[in-house]
Amino acid sequence: MKFIKLIIWKEFKQIHSDPLTIRLIILPVFLQMFILGYALTTEVKNITITVLDRNKTPQSASLVTSVINNKLFRFAGYAESEEEVRAKLDRGEAKLGIIVPSSFSYDLLSPKGAHVSLLIDGQDANSSNIASGYVFSIIQGWSISFLKNKLASMGIKISNIIPLEVRPVILFNPMLKSTWYMVPGFAVILVTMITAILTAFSLVKEKESGTLEQLLVTPISSYQIVLGKIVPYIIIGLFELTAVLISAVLWFRIPFRGNFLTILIFGLIYMTSSLGVGILVSTIAKNAQQVLFLLWFILIFFLFLSGFFLPIENLPPWVQNLTCINPLKYFIFICREMFLKGSGILELWKESFYMLIIGCIVFTGSLLTFKRRIG
């Protein structure tokens, strides 16, 4: 225990004497938090839209106005022909084009009903689907409003005709703010990067400078060396997690409904995986450049198979099976559940158990690899 305390003290002294490391611990994390917290969003906004109104009646003008005045859209001007609509989509001046036929107002009053054409730039399938969904909802709302007014003039209530009405109640995130969902997950990614990168660089720096060999000729065992060097980064990781969570609550106004001590315990369990990855990479790599490449290769898989960007359910079944060994997936899920639902250990014990098993395997494997490589 005495040797471990000495290595911990040495590591803190080394961090303190390196201004660059201190800056890397503090500045990039908060800079990424504040910038990417706003940039990483699933919302689709400022969709450019153009309109060809061949009807030019109060009814068509009302429909067009309901669409282009919505804050989700940015009006790219009227078109004079269908060819001009397509040209605007070809040049990227618009993502959507609405074409109102000349018979629109007449068809509204006919039994067959009216229709409008919607041209969509489908290059980005996800954004196109969301944007077209917005337009469809707005037009449907306008259509129901038109029908309601028409029936009211005849003395009929629309509720007497439509037998079913859906009244949605949105739980946990009533304002549907994507930052409430994305920022807790981003906090986990930042902690992962800090703990894995700093641990790997610390050990590989010892190898490059030759001080690791000097430590090995002392009575200190390889396990004591590793434990002594990772304890400071466990403390730094918990500090970073705390700071990021506080920023999420105070700056982004995300409600934290869970228990703060519980999420730190979950964070400690998770760090057995991220620190284990850092130890493993530093053992395999011979220099800092190789550390960066290997960590990038590993973390890119962790990130895209974690459910941070894409829901796990949308992935192919065989890829979903692969995500079961990804600790990042479980900790992101835990953070989101604790922030938005207030879940605790009773609800999240299964995820924490899987995370603990993975962490123990990764950490033990990295220690054995480290001992074998330097032994």
N, C-alpha and C positions, 0 to 999 in steps of 0.2 A: 504493500500500500504506500510505503514511503517513496519508493521509486516512481510510482504512478503520479503522486503529488508533485514530485520534482519535475517530471516531464510536462505535467499540466502547467506548472509555473513557468517553465522554459518556453512553452508554446505561447502562453499569453504575453510573455516578454518579447517574443519574436513578432507576434502580431502588432504589439504596441510600437515596436521599433520600425515597422514597415508602414509608412503613411499610405502607400498605394492600396495595401490590403484593407486598411480601415476605410478608405474611400469606396472600395469595391463592396464592402459590407453594407455601407449606409446609403451612399448617393444613388447608385444604379437601381437599387431595390425600390426606393421611394419614387424615383423618376419614372420607372416602369409602371409602378402602381398607379400613379396619378394620370399618366398619359394613356396607358393601355386600358385602364379601368373605364375610360370613356370610349376608347377606340374599339375595344373588343365587344361587339354587340351583335345580337341576332336580328335586331330590328332593321327593316329596309325603309330608308327615308330618302327624301329629295329625288323621287323617281321622276324623270323627265317624261312629259306626255304631250302629244300633239293631237289636234282634233280636226276632223273634216265634217262640218255640219252642212249636209245637203238639204236639210229641211228648213232651217232658219225660221222657226216658229217659236212662240213663247214656251211651248212644251219642250222642244229640243234645247232651247237656251237654258231652261231650268235644269234639265238633266246635265248638260255640259258644265254649268256653273257649280252644281253639287260635287262634281268630280274635281275640277281644276282649282276650286277654292279650298279643297282639303289640304291640310298642312303636310300631308305625306307626299304630295306631288309638287313638281316644279313645272309650270306651264311653258312649253317650248313654242307656243304660237299656233295659230290656225293654219291649216293647209287648204289649198284650193283644189286639190285633186288627190285621188288615191295614189298616183305615182309620186306626188310630193310627200305623202305620208311615208311611203316605202323608202324614198330617198333620205328622209330625215332619220329613219331607223338605220339605213345603210351607213350614213355618215356618223352615227353615234350621237346625233343631236337629241334624239328621243329614244326612250326604251319601250314606250307604249304608244299606240295610235288608236284612237276611237273614230269610227266612221258611222255617222248617223245617216241613214238612208232618207231619200227625199219624201218617202211615203210615211215617215215616222208618226206624225201627228194623226194622220188618217188611220193608220194601223192600230194606234192606241185605243181607238173607239170601236174597232172591228172585232168580231168574235175570235179571229185567229191571233190577235195580239201583235205587238211590234217587236222588232229586234234591232240590235246594234252590233257592228263588227268590232272586234278587238284584235289589233295586230300587236304581237309581242316579240321583243328581241329575246330569243331563247338561249343566248350564249351562256349566261349564268343561270342554270336551271333552277337553283334554289331561290334566288332573288326574283326570277321571272314568275315562279309559282306564287310567291308571296305577294308580289305586286299585282298580278292578275286577280288574286283573291281579294285584295283591297278594292279594286275596281268593281268586281262582281258584287261585293257586299254593299258598296255605295249605290250601285245601280239597283240592286234588290231593295234597298231601303227607300230609294226614290220611287220605285215601282209600287211598293206597299203604300207609301204616302199618297201617291196619285190615286190608287184604288180606293183608299180610305176617303179621300175628298170626293171622289166620284160617287161612292155609295152614300156618303153623308148628304149629298145634294138630292139623293133619291129617298132620303129618310131611312136608310138602312145602316146599322152598325156593323163594322167589319168583324167584330167579335162574334156576331151571330152567324157569320159565314165560315170563318176559319175556326175549326173546333179545338185546335191545339196551339198553345203558346208556350214557348220556351223562355224561362226566366233564369238565366245563368247567374250563379253566385261563385265568384272567383276567390279561392282560399289561398292563404300564405303569401301571395304576391298580388294583391288586388289591383294595383296600378299597372301590372304587367311590365315592370321595368326590367330590362335585360341585365342591367348592372347588378341587380339584386341576385341574379343567378350566376353571372360570370365572375364577379369580383371574388367571392369566396373560393371559387375554383382556382382563380389566378393567384390567390394567396398561397395555395398549396404548391403551385408551380415555382413560385419565387423561393419558397423554403427548400424545395428540392434542388434547385439550381445552386443556391448558396451552400448548402451542406455538402452536396456531392462534389462541387467544383473546388471549394476551399480545402476539403479533406484530401482530395486527390492531389492538388497542387502542393499542399503541405508535405505530403509523403514523398512525392517525386522530387521536390526541391531538396529534401534531405539526401536522396539518392544522388542527385546531380552534384551536390556540394561535397559529398563524401562523408558527411556527419552521421549518416545512418550506419555505415560500417563501424565508425568509432563507438556508437552506442551499443552495437552488437557484441563488441569485445568486453563490455562491462558486464557485471552480474545481472543486468536487466534482461528479462526475457522478451521475445518478440511480441507476445501478447500484452505485456506491460507497456511496451513502446506504443503499440497501436491504441490501446485504451487511453493512455496518457495524452496522446495527440488528438483523439477524437472528442474527449470531454469538453474542451473549449468550444468546439464547433457545435456540440449539442447545446451548450449554453447560448451560443450565438444564434443557432437555429430557433430556439425557444423565444429568444428576444425578438428576432425578426418576425416570427409568427405572431407574437403579442402586438408588436408595433403595426403590422399590416392589418390585423383584426381591429385594432383600435381606430386605424385610419378608415377602414371600411365603414365602421359605425359612425364616426364623427364627421368624416368628409363626404362619403357617399350616402350617408343617412340610411344605411341598410340595417334593419332591426336585427339584433342578435337575441334570439329567444332561448338559447341553450345555456349551459353552465360553462363558465370560462375555464375553471380548473379541469373539467372533463375534456374539453377540446385540447388543452395542453397535454394531458395524459395521452390522448389519441395521437397528438403530434409527436410525442416522445416515442410511442410505438412505431409510428411511421418512419421516423428518422433512423431506425435500425436498418431499414431498406436503403434509404438514400445515402447514409454513411457507408453502408456495406458496398454499395456500387462505387463510391469514391475510393474506398480501400482497394477494391478489386481492380479498378482501372489503373490506379497508381502502381499496383503490383505488376500489371502487364506492360504498362507504358514505360519507356525509357527516358522520355523528356516531356516538356510541357506541351509541345505541339501534338504529340501522340495522345496526351491526356484530353486535349480539347476535341480531337477527332473522335476518340472513342466515346466520350461523354455525349457529344452531339449525336452520334449514331444510336446510342442507347436511349437518351432522353427523348429523341424524336419519336421513337416507338412508344415510349411511356405516354407522351403527350397525346398523340393522335388516337391511341387505343384506351384513353382514360374516360371518355365521355365528356371531356371539356368542350370540344367543338361539336362533335357529332354524337347524337344519342347512341348508346350501345345497341339498342334494339334495332337501329337502322343498318347495322353491319351484317355481313353474311354470317350464317351460323358458325362456320369454322373459325372465323375471326373473333366472334363473340366468345368462343371457348378459349382463345388465346388471351383474352383480356382478364381471365380469372387469375392469372399469375402477375397481374400488373397492380402493384400496391398503390400507385397514384390514383387508379380508378376508385379504390375504396375510401381513400382519405378525402378526395374531392366530394364523393357522395356524402361522407360524414359531415364535412364542413357545410355543405348546402342544406342538409337536413337539420343541422343544429342551428344555423342562421335563421332559416325560414319557417321551420316547423317546431323548433324547440325540442327536438328529439334528444334522448339521453342514452345512457349505457344499456338500459333495458331494451330499447328499440334498435340500437346499433351494435349489439354485442357480436352479431354474426360477422359484420364487416370488420370489426376490430380484431376478431379471432383470426380471420383470414389474413389480415394485415400483419398480425403478430407471427403467424406461421411463416409467411413469406419473408418477413424481416429476419426471423431466426435463421432460416435457411440461407438467405443471402449473406447475412453478417457472419455466420459460422463458416460458410464456404469461402468468404473473402479472407477471414483470419487464417484458415488452413492453407489457402493459396499463398498468402503473404509469408507464412512460416516456411513453406516448402521452397519458395523462390529465393528467400534470403538465407535459408538454413544451410 
